[in-house]
Amino acid sequence: MKDQTVSIEEFMTGTVREYAFHDTELRRVEIVRNGVRLFFPDGIYKTDEHGKELFLTPPCEILLQIRDFDPASVWEHVSLQKRVRKKVSDLAFSAFADRVEKDAFRIYMQYCSLFSSGLLFKGEVGKIGVECEITEIESVSVRFLNESEKA
């Protein structure tokens, strides 16, 4: 596994065929100066050219660099909705980040949109269903962590 940074278009058309997020656990999410950083301590799935899972990668972090990102206005690019029973409501980024630290976001579905340069993850944190949409992504950096960097 080698670290890489690619445009969102390459990530969605080429790299998405290489990696899959479904059935993985996001254990930490944080805002950085130019986007959002995601931590997968158990890795993500490496896939073959047909999208079939081959194996889990080493632990990794993924940096989603967002066009014109302002950390004070994260809601402009990161939309979070929670579902509890049949009720749907917005979820603040800080509340989502806190929940993920306590009980991982278990991703069961991923979607990509070239139109919005975005990713949509559907999953659960505890017993709460969550949809996390991140838009206007310029590039994606995947970095594989060694044992001393695992969080």
FENKAPE-V738132 format. One record per residue. N is the residue number from 1. PHI is phi in degrees with one decimal (999 if undefined). OMEGA is omega in degrees with one decimal (* if undefined). Layout:
BEGIN
<<N;PHI;OMEGA> <N;PHI;OMEGA>>
END
This chain:
BEGIN
<<1;999;176.6> <2;-118.3;176.8> <3;-66.1;179.3> <4;-155.3;172.4> <5;-127.6;-178.7> <6;-136.0;174.8> <7;-66.5;179.4> <8;-62.7;179.1> <9;-63.6;177.8> <10;-65.2;179.5> <11;-60.5;-176.4> <12;-74.8;-176.8> <13;-92.8;-177.8> <14;-104.0;-173.5> <15;-72.7;179.0> <16;-60.7;174.7> <17;-73.5;-178.0> <18;-95.5;-177.5> <19;-132.7;176.3> <20;-134.1;-178.4> <21;-101.2;-176.7> <22;-62.6;-178.4> <23;61.7;173.7> <24;-119.6;-179.7> <25;-121.0;172.6> <26;-87.4;-175.1> <27;-106.0;177.1> <28;-156.6;176.8> <29;-136.4;-178.5> <30;-147.2;176.1> <31;-85.9;173.5> <32;-122.0;-174.8> <33;-50.6;-173.3> <34;-115.1;178.8> <35;164.0;-175.6> <36;-128.4;178.6> <37;-110.9;-179.8> <38;-116.6;179.8> <39;-116.1;178.1> <40;-119.7;-174.8> <41;-67.6;177.3> <42;-100.7;179.7> <43;87.6;174.4> <44;-126.3;-176.8> <45;-82.7;169.2> <46;-85.5;-176.7> <47;-123.0;175.3> <48;-87.1;-175.7> <49;-66.4;178.9> <50;-103.0;179.8> <51;86.3;179.1> <52;-79.6;-179.3> <53;-66.3;177.7> <54;-102.2;-178.3> <55;-168.7;173.6> <56;-81.2;177.4> <57;-74.5;169.1> <58;-63.3;176.0> <59;-51.8;-178.3> <60;-149.1;170.6> <61;-122.9;-179.8> <62;-124.4;177.3> <63;-103.6;175.7> <64;-100.0;-179.9> <65;-84.1;-171.6> <66;-110.8;-179.9> <67;-61.8;177.8> <68;51.1;-176.2> <69;-75.5;174.1> <70;-120.7;-177.9> <71;-55.0;178.8> <72;-73.2;-179.5> <73;-122.2;-177.0> <74;-56.5;-178.4> <75;-61.2;178.2> <76;-69.1;-176.3> <77;-123.4;-179.2> <78;-122.9;-179.8> <79;-111.6;-179.4> <80;-124.4;175.7> <81;-126.6;176.7> <82;-115.4;177.6> <83;-123.2;174.9> <84;-123.8;-170.3> <85;55.6;-179.4> <86;-106.2;-178.2> <87;-95.6;178.4> <88;-113.3;177.9> <89;-149.4;177.6> <90;-70.8;178.1> <91;-128.9;179.1> <92;-67.6;-180.0> <93;-57.1;-178.3> <94;-62.6;178.2> <95;-67.0;177.2> <96;-62.9;-179.9> <97;-59.5;177.9> <98;-63.4;-179.8> <99;-64.1;-179.1> <100;-64.5;178.4> <101;-63.6;-177.4> <102;-83.5;-175.9> <103;-146.0;-171.8> <104;-47.5;171.4> <105;-85.2;-179.5> <106;-90.0;-175.7> <107;-84.2;176.3> <108;-114.4;179.7> <109;-153.7;175.5> <110;-131.1;176.8> <111;-132.2;177.6> <112;-126.8;177.4> <113;-130.7;175.0> <114;-70.8;-179.1> <115;-59.4;-178.8> <116;-98.6;-173.4> <117;47.9;-172.5> <118;-133.5;175.7> <119;-124.7;175.2> <120;-126.3;176.0> <121;-112.2;173.6> <122;-112.4;179.7> <123;-175.6;-177.8> <124;-137.7;169.3> <125;-121.9;-172.1> <126;64.0;179.5> <127;-101.8;-178.1> <128;-102.6;174.3> <129;-76.1;-177.3> <130;-135.6;169.7> <131;-116.6;-179.1> <132;-118.3;-179.4> <133;-112.3;179.3> <134;-123.1;-173.8> <135;-119.7;179.7> <136;57.2;177.9> <137;-77.2;178.0> <138;-90.0;-179.6> <139;-150.3;-178.8> <140;-127.6;176.3> <141;-112.5;177.1> <142;-111.1;178.9> <143;-128.1;179.4> <144;-89.5;-172.5> <145;-97.9;172.7> <146;-92.1;-174.6> <147;-55.7;-176.6> <148;-72.8;-178.7> <149;-96.4;-178.2> <150;-60.3;-179.9> <151;-117.2;*>>
END
